[in-house]
Amino acid sequence: MSRAALTGFERAGERRTAVHLDPVTLALLAVIVLLGLIMVTSASVSIASQDSGQPFYYLERQLLLTLIGIICAAVLFAIPTAHLERAAVPLFACAVVLLILVLIPGLGHAVNGSRRWLRVGGANFQASELARVLVLIYVASYAVRREAQLRESVAGLAKPLALLCCVSALLLAEPDFGAATVLFATGFGLLFLAGARLRYVIAMTAIAASGFAVLAVSSSYRVRRLTAFLNPWADPFNSGFQLTQSLIAIGRGQWFGVGLGDSVQKLFYLPEAHTDFLFAVLAEELGLLGVVLTLALFLGLIWRSFHISRLAADAGLKFPAYLAAGFGLWVGIQAFINIGVNMGVLPTKGLTLPLMSYGRSSLIVALAWVGLLLRVYHEASARQRGPATVRGAT
């Protein structure tokens, strides 16, 4: 075999094995997860000591969940996005099946009156976390396959929204109003970014908002949450208890906080201090400075997601571009809702702070989705750099 042929094979191998990782995304992710580990430890020490006798029980579990999530991210990073695009319809079907399974008595596991979990290997797995990602993968593939219809007709926008409504109905049956809200808003935003006409989006937004408003007042427990949100101090020891304790925690933080580990509200005053209301403990212990840092980290991750989406779009990779944009939308919407709930700006939704709060399936799925984001960056970089990367490696 000639030297030229050997060189060609060597260069082809280098092109296949070259890995492009985004250092900015990795740095932001590392800081967010590390801050989350610190705050979960601080917020859960008291309850862990009481429930298990081990003050670092939740830290150990959060570390294990982080490791599992990183492994899942590595697996997804190894899967070309083209495979996900081709499997979008079966993945959507899997999402629907998961959401139906949790509603079946004996299969779905109920906690606090909500049937949202499946028992997997002796642990509870929240099916809606994975289902939302699978549904958004389908929405991204639809935006590519039906691009012309989406841009030109109201039917092109109405079809995927109808599917989103069906999935949201399954989530509401659990009930999980927060997950349904995040999924619908993220899917809607992704379709708008994909080119749906503004007037159609405005009309559909009005219809969707009306529908969610009707749903919000159609259930007694949602009405109680809504009235407690409007005036939590009217019943501070019952319906408004969570919100008033959260507001007290945030108010105590002032400029620089009371000090890491010195929160009072986490001492059995603030319910779900290490999960849904982790942000309130962070604000109490780290003050406004910690709040600004946290917001800056999430804004940085959202900005980077859309930057990667733009890189993929410029490289002609439409489906990966929508995947990256979907991740940015999801992080932004869920973080906004969680922080808004903690600050009393929004009604209580039962959503975790992405990548920070203690949560089994939520943390694993979020880290796995980061693997998809990094995969998009890898493919976009490889497409743009191409031969230049190979020359630099030889």
Secondary structure as GFF3:
##gff-version 3
##sequence-region A 1 394
A	DSSP	alpha_helix	3	17	.	.	.	ID=ss1
A	DSSP	alpha_helix	23	52	.	.	.	ID=ss2
A	DSSP	alpha_helix	57	77	.	.	.	ID=ss3
A	DSSP	alpha_helix	81	86	.	.	.	ID=ss4
A	DSSP	alpha_helix	88	101	.	.	.	ID=ss5
A	DSSP	beta_strand	108	111	.	.	.	ID=ss6
A	DSSP	beta_strand	114	120	.	.	.	ID=ss7
A	DSSP	beta_strand	123	126	.	.	.	ID=ss8
A	DSSP	alpha_helix	127	145	.	.	.	ID=ss9
A	DSSP	alpha_helix	147	152	.	.	.	ID=ss10
A	DSSP	alpha_helix	154	172	.	.	.	ID=ss11
A	DSSP	alpha_helix	177	193	.	.	.	ID=ss12
A	DSSP	alpha_helix	198	216	.	.	.	ID=ss13
A	DSSP	alpha_helix	220	230	.	.	.	ID=ss14
A	DSSP	three_ten_helix	232	234	.	.	.	ID=ss15
A	DSSP	alpha_helix	241	253	.	.	.	ID=ss16
A	DSSP	alpha_helix	278	314	.	.	.	ID=ss17
A	DSSP	alpha_helix	318	342	.	.	.	ID=ss18
A	DSSP	alpha_helix	360	385	.	.	.	ID=ss19
A	DSSP	alpha_helix	387	393	.	.	.	ID=ss20
###
